[in-house]
Amino acid sequence: MTRLSILNLYCSSDHLNTILALSPRLQELYVSVTSGRVLEEAIFGQHGSGVELTVLHVTGIEPNLPKEEDLRRVAALLPRLQQVGMGNRVYEVHRSLRGDGESTEILISLKRWSRIYTPSYFLNWRG
């Protein structure tokens, strides 16, 4: 399985951990969560286990939706992530290196969707 969509059924961090553990080739995940913390806990629990997600989009209850900073922290844990979003906002994940010769740091930034084609999230809804 490479794409999974679970919408309008809220997942806990345990549910997401199980999904990621049982689906090592999962590339796209569309899921409803109750808060950004649930998402971060689940991804952090799988950190280093070879999660291959390239697209991650979450929906949820508006005041508790993950913030942009939450998504940035999740993107830092998922090295293959290219597209991340929440609600109707979609971001491209940009990585850059900053270093002084002795140490190198990977900087993560999120940019609003600017590509010509429609983001995967909206294609998924069309089914």
N, C-alpha and C positions, 0 to 999 in steps of 0.2 A: 504494500500500500504506500503510495507516495503523496496522496492528498486526502485530508480529513477535514470535514466541516461539521462542527457540533454547535449549532446556534439555537438560541432561545432555551437552552438547558444549561444552567450555570455549573461550571466545573470548579472543583476545589484544587488545591495544589497537589493533593494525593492523586486525584483523578488524572491530572496532567502528567504527573510523574509516571503513572502506570502507562498512559498512552505513549509517552516518549520511550519508556523502557521496552514496551512490546512492539514498537514500530521504528526500528533503527534506521530505516530508509525513508522515513517520512520527510518530505521536502516542503509541503505546504500545510499549514494548520490554521484553521479558522474556528475560533472558539469564543464562548461567552464566559466571562469571569465576573466575580463580585467586586474585585479591586485589583489594582496594579501589584499589590503585595503577593497575591495568590500566584500571579504570573511569574514574578521574579523568584519566588520560593521554588516553584516547580522547575524552572529553567536552571536555577542554581543547583538544585538537587541532581540534575542530570549533567552538570558541567563536567567535561572530560570524558563523557561516555560515548562520544562520537555522534552526537545529534547533528543531523544533516539539514536542518531547516533552512530554507532559503527565503520563504515567505511566512510571515506570522502576522495575523490580524485578529484583534480582539474586539468584542463588543461587550456591553454591559450596561449597568444602571449609570446614567450620566454623572451624578456627582462623584461616583466611585470609579469611573473609568481611569485606566492608567494615564499618567501624565507623560509628557514628552521625555522628561528625565527618566521615568521608569523604563520607557522603551529604549532609551540610550543605554541604560545599564544592562538590559536584556540583550541588546545587540552586542555589547562587549563580551557577553558570555557565549554567544553563538557566532563563531568566526565565519560561517558561510552565509549568514543572513544578509539578504540584499534588499528586502522590502518588508517594512513593518508598518502597522497601522492600528488605529483605534477609532471606533465609530465610523465616521465618513472621511476621516483624514488618513492619507497614505503618504509614507515617507520612504525615500531612498536612503539606504545606509551607506555612508561614505567613510572610508578608513584612510588614514594618512599616518605616516611615521614622523616622529620628531625625536631627534637624538643629538648628542653632543660628541659622538665618537666613542664614548665609553658605554653609554646606555641608550637604549632605544625605547620609545614609548609609542604605543598605537593610540591614536586619537580617533574617537568615534563621533561623527556628526550626522544629524538627520536633516535631510532637505525635503521640502514639500515636493510631491510628485511633479516632475517636469517633462517626462517623456511623452512622445507622441501617442504611443499605444495605451490602451486601457489597462490599469493595474489588475493583477490577478484577482484581487478581492471582489471587484465588481463583475468580472467574468464569472467567478464562482457563483454569485447570486443569480446570474442568468441561467446557470446550470447547463 
